[in-house]
Amino acid sequence: MADGLSWYFAYGSNMDPVRLFDQRLAPRGVPRGERIAGRLDGWRLAFDKPARLLKGAAAANIVPGEGGVVHGTLNALPDEGFAVLDIYEGVADGHYERRTVRVVRGDTGEDVEALVYIALMQGGGLKPQRAYLDCLLAGRDLLPPDYWEQLAATPTFD
């Protein structure tokens, strides 16, 4: 990307533009960038990352999966935006790591490099909290209707 920006692929709670931009980035002085639909092929969404604050609850993760597809949002961010997200995603504490993946832009169909956070800690039998799942559902404006419906049907912890 030009202008010192990189794509960030959000598949979890950061698909909620209020959460990502207004609550996390703007208070730290990070400007709002372009936000478009994105599709990550060969991966699947999993709620297998233990939540930090509530035992038995899950955060979103992606895992390799043949034939899998993860829909999300591509967000243009400067380096300082990733520094902020590293804090929220617990990179220093070993919760998530940043990786580069190839994502298909929803507007042009072009393959682009994007940074994504992948969980380093995984567990079984976990479910997301309703409030957390609602953040994923807030990405509805850029998600295919059938994918949104699948998300909406996800069983929750509470």
LOBA-614116 format. One record per residue (C-alpha): residue number from 1; chain; x, y, z. Coordinates in steps of 0.2 Angstrom, whole numbers, plus 5000, padded with zeros to 4 digits. Layout:
<nodes>
pos:unit:x:y:z
NUM:A:X:Y:Z
...
</nodes>
This chain:
<nodes>
pos:unit:x:y:z
1:A:5000:5000:5000
2:A:5005:5018:4997
3:A:5007:5032:5010
4:A:5015:5022:5024
5:A:4999:5011:5026
6:A:4997:4993:5027
7:A:4981:4982:5027
8:A:4975:4974:5043
9:A:4963:4960:5041
10:A:4950:4959:5055
11:A:4940:4944:5057
12:A:4935:4945:5075
13:A:4929:4959:5086
14:A:4938:4972:5077
15:A:4926:4971:5062
16:A:4916:4982:5073
17:A:4921:5000:5066
18:A:4916:5008:5082
19:A:4927:4996:5093
20:A:4942:4997:5081
21:A:4942:5015:5076
22:A:4932:5025:5089
23:A:4937:5015:5105
24:A:4954:5009:5101
25:A:4963:5019:5088
26:A:4956:5036:5089
27:A:4960:5039:5107
28:A:4978:5036:5103
29:A:4978:5048:5089
30:A:4978:5035:5075
31:A:4967:5042:5060
32:A:4953:5032:5052
33:A:4958:5024:5036
34:A:4949:5015:5022
35:A:4939:5000:5027
36:A:4933:4987:5014
37:A:4927:4969:5013
38:A:4940:4955:5013
39:A:4941:4937:5011
40:A:4954:4925:5017
41:A:4954:4908:5008
42:A:4961:4892:5015
43:A:4957:4897:5033
44:A:4942:4895:5044
45:A:4936:4905:5059
46:A:4937:4896:5076
47:A:4932:4902:5093
48:A:4946:4892:5102
49:A:4956:4907:5109
50:A:4953:4907:5128
51:A:4947:4924:5133
52:A:4959:4934:5145
53:A:4946:4939:5158
54:A:4933:4925:5158
55:A:4936:4907:5160
56:A:4927:4896:5147
57:A:4924:4911:5136
58:A:4932:4912:5119
59:A:4939:4925:5107
60:A:4940:4923:5088
61:A:4955:4915:5080
62:A:4958:4908:5062
63:A:4966:4891:5058
64:A:4971:4884:5042
65:A:4957:4874:5034
66:A:4957:4867:5016
67:A:4942:4874:5007
68:A:4939:4886:5021
69:A:4934:4904:5019
70:A:4935:4918:5032
71:A:4926:4934:5028
72:A:4931:4950:5037
73:A:4937:4968:5035
74:A:4952:4975:5027
75:A:4957:4991:5036
76:A:4971:5003:5030
77:A:4982:5007:5045
78:A:4998:5016:5048
79:A:5012:5008:5059
80:A:5006:5016:5075
81:A:4989:5008:5072
82:A:4998:4991:5073
83:A:5007:4996:5089
84:A:4990:5000:5097
85:A:4983:4984:5091
86:A:4998:4974:5097
87:A:4993:4980:5115
88:A:4975:4975:5113
89:A:4979:4958:5106
90:A:4991:4954:5119
91:A:5006:4951:5107
92:A:5019:4954:5121
93:A:5010:4942:5132
94:A:5010:4928:5119
95:A:4991:4929:5116
96:A:4992:4933:5097
97:A:5005:4935:5084
98:A:5005:4946:5069
99:A:5007:4937:5052
100:A:5006:4942:5034
101:A:4992:4933:5023
102:A:4985:4935:5006
103:A:4967:4942:5006
104:A:4955:4945:4992
105:A:4948:4963:4991
106:A:4930:4963:4991
107:A:4929:4978:4980
108:A:4941:4973:4966
109:A:4945:4955:4968
110:A:4963:4959:4969
111:A:4974:4949:4981
112:A:4983:4960:4993
113:A:4995:4957:5008
114:A:4988:4960:5025
115:A:4993:4958:5042
116:A:4982:4947:5054
117:A:4983:4942:5072
118:A:4983:4923:5075
119:A:4981:4916:5092
120:A:4996:4907:5100
121:A:4985:4900:5114
122:A:4971:4888:5110
123:A:4958:4878:5120
124:A:4943:4867:5117
125:A:4925:4868:5122
126:A:4925:4887:5122
127:A:4911:4899:5116
128:A:4911:4918:5114
129:A:4902:4930:5125
130:A:4886:4937:5117
131:A:4894:4955:5119
132:A:4909:4949:5110
133:A:4900:4940:5096
134:A:4889:4956:5094
135:A:4906:4965:5089
136:A:4908:4953:5075
137:A:4890:4955:5069
138:A:4893:4974:5068
139:A:4904:4970:5053
140:A:4887:4966:5044
141:A:4889:4980:5031
142:A:4904:4971:5024
143:A:4900:4953:5026
144:A:4891:4942:5014
145:A:4873:4938:5021
146:A:4876:4920:5023
147:A:4892:4922:5032
148:A:4884:4934:5044
149:A:4869:4922:5047
150:A:4882:4908:5051
151:A:4890:4920:5064
152:A:4873:4925:5071
153:A:4869:4907:5074
154:A:4885:4904:5085
155:A:4881:4897:5102
156:A:4887:4909:5116
157:A:4894:4907:5133
158:A:4881:4917:5141
</nodes>
